[in-house]
Amino acid sequence: MAMKRVIIGWMFILASCQEVIERPLAEEPVDVIAVEAVLTNENVNQKVTLTHPYRQQNGQARAATGAQVTLTDGTAVYPMTELPSGSGEYYSDPFIAVAGRAYGLEIRYQGRVFTAVDQSRGVEPLQEVAYATTAQGGYELILRETGSLPHYIAHQITWRHTPFCVAAVCEGLLVQYDLKTIDAHEAFKPEQTRLVFPAGSIIVRRKYAVSDGYRAYLRAILSETAWRGGVFDVEPANAPTNLSHGAVGYFAVTSVVADTTVVQ
């Protein structure tokens, strides 16, 4: 009992000696630009989004407007136009990003030049979609690892056209990342929110091939977001990038396959 009283006494002394020191927080520079760009093998207006980091958590990104943005495949050059003006969203004329061909991005902004290069690999076919009934009577997806190459699959599900659409939310998006890595923090990640949908729902799947560099970037982002909070965590750090001169984000080129399923 005497030992316990001594320990408690020392804890009281240490607690009473704390001094509050208020110092201004060091702010990160906001002249950095963040790049979001995923070129695909679809004949569409390819898109590049440029923003600045924001100071507060859950803040609003500020558009990096007025940049000169171009894409190239080593032969052809594809200039991009900001639409609408001031949005930070830049679009090319429609073209196909061919698998196996290297594409370059150049951004000229406020006297600086940022560049990046990526090359897509071929995408493996989609396997048949699988879903099962739930205890509540609806359905949910059964997600399995497939193929041998890293990829991710976006499942866009809607039931707006059905009599079951009686609430404000009648659609959902579920993304399955199959990066072909072995990560303890992925295996023991927190439980994800379930997406339950009724009969008659339409499932549109889009499968994206992932290059080695893009895989490293996605793995770092997932480690900081969806995989954080489980049994194993990693130290916070900036995600790797293929962009030059301090820009953040990633310039990715990918091949895509898609299909549509009606839940019977």
C-alpha positions as CSV (number, residue, x, y, z in Angstrom):
1,M,0.0,0.0,0.0
2,A,2.9,2.4,0.8
3,M,4.4,1.8,-2.7
4,K,1.0,2.7,-4.4
5,R,0.8,5.9,-2.4
6,V,4.3,6.9,-3.5
7,I,3.5,6.2,-7.2
8,I,0.3,8.2,-7.0
9,G,2.1,11.0,-5.3
10,W,4.7,11.2,-8.1
11,M,1.9,11.1,-10.8
12,F,0.2,14.1,-9.0
13,I,3.5,16.1,-9.0
14,L,4.2,15.4,-12.7
15,A,0.7,16.4,-13.7
16,S,0.8,19.6,-11.6
17,C,4.1,20.7,-13.3
18,Q,2.7,20.7,-16.9
19,E,3.1,24.1,-18.6
20,V,0.8,25.1,-21.5
21,I,2.8,26.5,-24.4
22,E,0.9,27.9,-27.3
23,R,2.7,28.1,-30.6
24,P,1.2,28.9,-34.1
25,L,1.0,25.9,-36.3
26,A,3.3,25.8,-39.3
27,E,1.3,25.9,-42.4
28,E,2.1,23.9,-45.5
29,P,2.7,25.9,-48.7
30,V,-0.4,26.2,-50.8
31,D,1.3,27.0,-54.1
32,V,1.7,23.2,-54.7
33,I,-0.7,21.8,-57.3
34,A,-2.5,18.5,-57.1
35,V,-3.0,16.6,-60.3
36,E,-5.9,14.1,-60.9
37,A,-5.6,12.5,-64.3
38,V,-6.6,9.0,-65.6
39,L,-6.4,8.5,-69.4
40,T,-8.3,5.5,-70.7
41,N,-8.6,3.5,-73.9
42,E,-12.1,4.9,-74.5
43,N,-12.7,7.4,-77.3
44,V,-13.6,10.3,-75.0
45,N,-12.5,13.8,-74.0
46,Q,-9.6,12.9,-71.7
47,K,-9.6,14.9,-68.5
48,V,-7.0,16.4,-66.2
49,T,-8.0,18.2,-62.9
50,L,-5.7,20.7,-61.2
51,T,-6.3,22.0,-57.7
52,H,-4.4,23.5,-54.8
53,P,-4.3,21.9,-51.3
54,Y,-6.6,23.3,-48.7
55,R,-5.7,24.4,-45.2
56,Q,-8.5,23.0,-43.1
57,Q,-9.6,19.3,-42.7
58,N,-12.5,18.6,-45.0
59,G,-11.9,21.9,-46.7
60,Q,-12.7,22.9,-50.3
61,A,-10.0,22.4,-52.9
62,R,-9.2,25.6,-54.9
63,A,-9.0,25.3,-58.6
64,A,-5.6,25.8,-60.3
65,T,-7.0,27.8,-63.2
66,G,-5.3,29.4,-66.3
67,A,-2.7,26.6,-66.8
68,Q,-1.5,25.4,-70.2
69,V,-2.0,21.6,-70.3
70,T,-1.0,19.3,-73.1
71,L,-0.8,15.5,-73.6
72,T,1.4,13.7,-76.1
73,D,2.1,10.1,-77.2
74,G,5.5,10.9,-78.6
75,T,4.0,11.7,-82.1
76,A,0.7,13.5,-81.7
77,V,0.1,16.4,-79.3
78,Y,-3.3,16.9,-77.7
79,P,-3.8,20.4,-76.3
80,M,-6.4,20.7,-73.4
81,T,-9.0,23.4,-72.8
82,E,-10.2,24.5,-69.3
83,L,-14.0,24.0,-69.3
84,P,-15.7,25.9,-67.8
85,S,-13.2,28.7,-67.4
86,G,-12.0,28.9,-63.8
87,S,-12.9,25.3,-62.9
88,G,-9.4,23.8,-63.0
89,E,-10.8,21.0,-65.2
90,Y,-9.0,20.6,-68.5
91,Y,-10.3,18.5,-71.5
92,S,-8.8,17.3,-74.7
93,D,-10.5,16.5,-78.0
94,P,-11.7,12.8,-78.0
95,F,-8.9,10.3,-78.5
96,I,-8.0,6.7,-77.4
97,A,-5.0,6.1,-75.0
98,V,-3.6,2.9,-76.5
99,A,-2.4,0.2,-74.2
100,G,1.4,-0.3,-74.3
101,R,2.1,3.3,-75.5
102,A,3.7,5.8,-73.3
103,Y,1.9,9.1,-72.8
104,G,3.3,12.3,-71.4
105,L,1.6,15.2,-69.5
106,E,3.0,18.8,-69.5
107,I,1.5,21.5,-67.3
108,R,2.7,25.1,-67.5
109,Y,1.4,27.1,-64.6
110,Q,2.5,30.4,-63.0
111,G,6.0,30.2,-64.5
112,R,6.6,26.6,-63.6
113,V,6.6,23.4,-65.7
114,F,5.4,20.0,-64.4
115,T,5.7,16.8,-66.3
116,A,4.8,13.1,-66.0
117,V,4.8,9.9,-68.0
118,D,2.8,6.7,-67.7
119,Q,2.0,3.7,-69.8
120,S,-0.9,1.3,-69.5
121,R,-0.9,-2.5,-69.6
122,G,-3.6,-4.6,-71.1
123,V,-6.7,-5.3,-69.0
124,E,-7.9,-8.8,-68.3
125,P,-11.6,-9.7,-69.0
126,L,-14.2,-9.3,-66.4
127,Q,-15.5,-12.4,-64.7
128,E,-19.2,-13.0,-64.2
129,V,-20.7,-10.7,-61.6
130,A,-21.7,-12.4,-58.4
131,Y,-24.2,-11.3,-55.7
132,A,-26.2,-13.0,-52.9
133,T,-29.3,-12.4,-50.9
134,T,-29.1,-10.8,-47.5
135,A,-31.0,-11.4,-44.3
136,Q,-33.1,-8.3,-45.0
137,G,-34.2,-9.6,-48.4
138,G,-32.0,-7.5,-50.6
139,Y,-28.8,-8.3,-52.5
140,E,-25.1,-7.5,-52.0
141,L,-22.0,-8.1,-54.2
142,I,-19.7,-11.0,-53.7
143,L,-16.2,-9.7,-54.3
144,R,-13.4,-12.1,-55.3
145,E,-9.8,-11.7,-56.4
146,T,-9.6,-12.5,-60.1
147,G,-6.9,-12.7,-62.8
148,S,-3.1,-12.2,-62.3
149,L,-2.6,-8.5,-63.0
150,P,-3.3,-5.6,-60.6
151,H,-6.5,-3.8,-61.2
152,Y,-9.5,-2.2,-59.6
153,I,-13.2,-2.5,-60.4
154,A,-15.8,0.3,-59.9
155,H,-19.4,-1.0,-59.4
156,Q,-21.9,1.7,-60.0
157,I,-25.4,0.4,-58.8
158,T,-28.7,2.2,-59.3
159,W,-32.3,1.3,-58.5
160,R,-33.8,4.7,-59.2
161,H,-36.1,3.2,-61.9
162,T,-37.5,0.6,-59.6
163,P,-40.5,0.8,-57.1
164,F,-37.9,0.2,-54.3
165,C,-36.6,3.7,-54.8
166,V,-38.5,5.4,-51.9
167,A,-35.6,7.2,-50.2
168,A,-33.3,10.0,-51.2
169,V,-30.4,7.6,-51.9
170,C,-31.2,5.1,-54.7
171,E,-27.7,4.4,-56.0
172,G,-24.3,3.6,-54.7
173,L,-20.6,3.1,-55.8
174,L,-18.4,0.3,-54.5
175,V,-14.8,0.0,-55.7
176,Q,-12.8,-3.2,-55.3
177,Y,-9.0,-2.9,-55.3
178,D,-7.2,-6.0,-56.3
179,L,-3.6,-4.8,-56.4
180,K,-1.9,-8.2,-56.1
181,T,0.0,-7.1,-53.0
182,I,0.4,-8.7,-49.6
183,D,-0.4,-6.1,-46.9
184,A,-1.3,-6.9,-43.3
185,H,-3.1,-3.5,-43.0
186,E,-5.3,-4.5,-46.0
187,A,-6.0,-8.0,-44.6
188,F,-7.0,-6.6,-41.2
189,K,-8.6,-3.3,-42.4
190,P,-11.8,-1.9,-40.7
191,E,-15.1,-3.3,-41.7
192,Q,-16.5,-1.5,-44.7
193,T,-20.1,-0.1,-45.1
194,R,-22.3,-2.7,-46.8
195,L,-24.1,-1.8,-50.0
196,V,-27.4,-3.5,-50.2
197,F,-29.6,-3.2,-53.3
198,P,-33.0,-4.5,-54.4
199,A,-34.1,-6.7,-57.4
200,G,-34.2,-4.9,-60.6
201,S,-31.0,-2.9,-59.8
202,I,-28.6,-2.1,-62.7
203,I,-24.9,-2.8,-62.0
204,V,-22.4,-1.1,-64.3
205,R,-18.9,-2.4,-63.8
206,R,-15.7,-0.8,-65.0
207,K,-12.4,-2.6,-64.6
208,Y,-9.2,-0.6,-64.8
209,A,-5.7,-2.0,-65.4
210,V,-3.0,-0.6,-63.1
211,S,0.7,0.0,-64.0
212,D,3.4,-0.7,-61.4
213,G,3.7,3.0,-60.5
214,Y,0.0,3.6,-60.3
215,R,-0.3,0.6,-58.0
216,A,2.2,2.0,-55.6
217,Y,0.3,5.3,-55.5
218,L,-3.1,3.6,-54.9
219,R,-1.6,1.4,-52.2
220,A,-0.2,4.4,-50.4
221,I,-3.6,6.2,-50.7
222,L,-5.5,3.2,-49.4
223,S,-3.1,2.8,-46.5
224,E,-3.9,6.4,-45.4
225,T,-7.7,6.0,-45.9
226,A,-9.8,2.8,-46.3
227,W,-7.2,0.6,-44.7
228,R,-6.4,2.9,-41.8
229,G,-7.8,2.1,-38.3
230,G,-7.5,-1.7,-38.4
231,V,-5.2,-3.9,-36.4
232,F,-2.1,-2.8,-38.4
233,D,-1.4,0.8,-39.5
234,V,1.4,2.5,-41.3
235,E,3.2,5.8,-40.5
236,P,1.5,8.7,-42.4
237,A,3.5,9.9,-45.4
238,N,3.1,11.5,-48.8
239,A,2.0,9.2,-51.5
240,P,4.5,8.5,-54.3
241,T,4.0,10.4,-57.5
242,N,5.3,10.4,-61.1
243,L,4.9,14.2,-61.3
244,S,8.0,16.5,-61.4
245,H,8.9,19.6,-59.4
246,G,6.9,19.0,-56.3
247,A,3.4,18.5,-57.7
248,V,1.3,15.9,-56.0
249,G,-1.2,13.3,-57.2
250,Y,-0.7,10.9,-60.1
251,F,-0.9,10.9,-63.9
252,A,-2.2,7.5,-64.9
253,V,-2.9,5.8,-68.2
254,T,-5.1,2.7,-68.0
255,S,-7.1,0.2,-70.1
256,V,-10.8,-0.3,-69.3
257,V,-13.4,-3.0,-69.9
258,A,-17.0,-2.6,-68.8
259,D,-20.3,-4.5,-68.6
260,T,-23.8,-4.0,-67.4
261,T,-26.0,-6.5,-65.4
262,V,-29.6,-6.3,-64.3
263,V,-30.2,-8.0,-60.9
264,Q,-32.9,-10.7,-61.5
